[in-house]
Amino acid sequence: MRKVKREDLIRAKKVDPVKGNPEKDAMDIANENSPMDPPEAYAAPTVEQVTDEQLDESLLLLKKEHEHATEIIDTFEKALVAFKENGYKLDDAINLDFKAFFEFFDGDLMPHNRKEEKTLFPILHKKLIENGEHSPKSEGEVVTAIDMMEDDHIKFIQLGTLVFNFLGLAPRFRDEQSQMFTYDVAFNNAKELVELLKLHIFREDTTLFPLAQKYLSKEEFVAILKDMHDLAPAEKEHEHSEGCAH
């Protein structure tokens, strides 16, 4: 796994008044019913669903990437369970699955997130505010589903970095107690990362993308798709430069 970009780490540490956890009083919590924060995490979506045939090409591209991500995440989760059951000892199968996940995390997930942040998120954030699809945060400030999704992206970086570093740190301890403690920390953070990734994909597929399909125009989708295609060479150059740095 390559190093996390410096700007991503700065962003992860930054306290943003929009992207932080909004402080709500009891009345706010009782009255608020955001489609991105249902009473149960995987509750039925509160927005009208659309089929793949109805999705714009740009959204379908992102959804297909989610399908690939889900396969990798499921395999990684099974490897995590096997790793713990095996007394935190690696075998060839577990090692290959871990390697595949971290290569995916760095080489696919991070570019996917940047693609969303640079193309879809900015215009959709504005559209959601214009159409009243937001929640109050404080006087004169609102939050949308985009804020939650960007928050998740930051948490991915934090948790992924923690898991990778602790998995590398544990074998360096000479005493078994320190090793087991460090592996436990890595395992628990990895499980949290897995659950967050799954929930994030569910929310985007069942809430964010239908909202985008509802509020964005054909012309806006054309511009988003063009930006996605234009971003692809830049991402490959970014990966190449990072690889050369190691």
N, C-alpha and C positions, 0 to 999 in steps of 0.2 A: 504493500500500500504506500503510495507516494505521500509526501507531506501535504498537509492541509495548507491552502493558500493563506498568506499572511492577512490579506484583506478579509478572508472569511473568518479568521480567528478574531480579528478586531471587531467585525460585525457581530460575532457571537457574544462578545463581552460587553458590547455597547448596550446601555439601557435606553431603549427607544420608547417614548411616551405612547406611540401608537401600537407598537408590537409587543409591549409588555403586558402583563396580566392586568386587566382593568379592575379597579377597585369599585365594587358595587355595594350599595346598601341593601338591606333586606327586601325593600320594595322593588328595587331593580331586579334582583334575582327572582323574586316571585313572579314578576310580570314579563320578564324577558323570555322569548321562545325562539332563539336563533336556530335556523335550519342546520347550522354547522355544529351545534352543541345540544343534541337531543338528550332527553333524560337518560337514555341508555346509549352507549357509544354506537352500537350497531342497530339502533332502532330504525324502523322503516323511514325512508327519506320523506321530508315534508314538501318537496318540490316535485313537479310533474316530470316523470322519467321519459327519456328519449331512447330510441333504438340506435344501434350502430349505424344503420342505414340513414338515420336522420342527422347524425353528427356530422359537423363539418370535417373536412379532411385534416385540418390542423389538430382538432380535438381527438379525432380517431387515431392520429399518429401518437399522441401522448397516451391514449388509452392502451394502444398496442404495446407501448413501452412498459406500461404498468403490468401487463400480462406477463411479459418476460421477467420483470422484477419480482412478481409474485412467485414464480417458479424458483428463482434463486433464493428468495427469502425463506420459502418453505423448506428447501433443502438445507439451508444454513440452520434453521431452527431444529431440524431433526439431528443434525450433526452436533449441535449444542447439547441436546439431551443425551446423546450417546457419549459425548465427551465427559459429562458429569457422571453418568452411570459407570463409566470406565475409570472412575477415580481420577479424573482430570489427566488422563494419559492419552496422548495422540497415537492414532494408528494411521495407516496410509489413507484410508477412506475419509476419516475425519479431517485429516490435514488437507486433502484435496478439496473438500467442501468448504473449509475455512478459506483456503487460498482463492477459490472461485468467488466467494462472497466478497472478499476485500478487493479483488480485482474489479468486480462489478460495482462495488461501492464507489471506488475511485474513478473508474473508467466509464461508467454508464450512469449511475445514480446522480453524481454531482453535475455532469453535463445536462442531464434531464432537468434537474432543478434549475440550473442557470437558464435553460431554454424557456422554462415557464416564467421565470422572474423577468427575463428580458423581452419577452414577446406577448404572452397572454395576460399576465398579472396586471401590468400597469393600466391597460385599457379597460379590463374587466373591473378593476377596483373603482374606477371612475363611474362606470355604468351601474354598478351596484349601489353606489351612493346616490346617483341620479334617480334611481328607481326605488329608493327607500329600503333596499336590502342591506341594512346595517343595524348595528346596536349602539346605544349611547355609551361613551366611555367617561367623559367628563364634559364640563361646559364647553361647548363649541367643538368638541371632538367626537368622532365616531369610529367604530371599527367594523370591518367587513370580513367576509370569509377569506379574503386574500391575506389579511393580517395573520389569521390563524395558520394558513398554509405556509407563509414565510417564516412564522415562528417555528413550525415543524422543521423546515429546512435547516434552521440554525441548530435545533436540537439534534438532528441527524449528524451534523458535523461534530458536535460535542460528544455525543454517545459513541459514535463510530471511532473517534480518536481515542477515547477512554478505553474502549474494548481492545482495540489493536495494541495500545501501549501496555495495558495490564497483562494481556496474553504474552507479550514479549518480555515483560518484567518478571513474571512469576518464576520461570525456570532459573533465574539468576540468584534466587535466594537459596541458601544452603540448608536451612532448616525447613522441615516439611510443613510445620504450622504456618509459617509465613507464606509458603507456596500456596497452601490450600486457601488461606484467607484471600490472597491476591486473585487466585482463580475464581473464588466465589464472587468477588467484586466484578471481575470480568464477565462472569456468567450472568449475574443479575443485570448488569448494564446491557449486555447483549440481548437478553430477553425483553428488556424495556424497549430497546431499539427495534426489535422485531415487531412487537405489538404496535409501536408508534408508526412504523412503516405500513403495516397492514391497515391501520385505522386511517392513515393519511390517504392511502390509495382508495379506500372505500369512500371517503368523504369527497375526494375529487371526482371519482367516477359517478357517484350517485347524486351529488349536490352541485359541486362547482361547475362541472362540464354541462349539465342541463341548464344551469343559470346562464352560462356563457352562450349556449345555443339559443336561449330565449331572448337575450338582450343585445347581442352583437349583430351587426349588419353583415351582409355578404361582403361588402367592400372592406370592412374591418377584418373579416376572416382572411380575405385575400392578402391583406397587408401582413397579418400575423404569420401566415404560411410562408410568405416571401422572406420575412425576417428570420424564420426558423431555418430556411434553406441557406440564407446568407450567413447565419451564425455557425453552421456546421463546419466550414473550413477553418474558422477562427478557433473552434473548440479543438479540432485536430492539431492545429498549430500550438495551442495551449498545452495539450497533452504531450506533444513532442518536446516542447521546451522544458516541461517539468521532468520528463524522462531523462533528458540530457543533463539536468542539474544534479542527478543522483549518480 
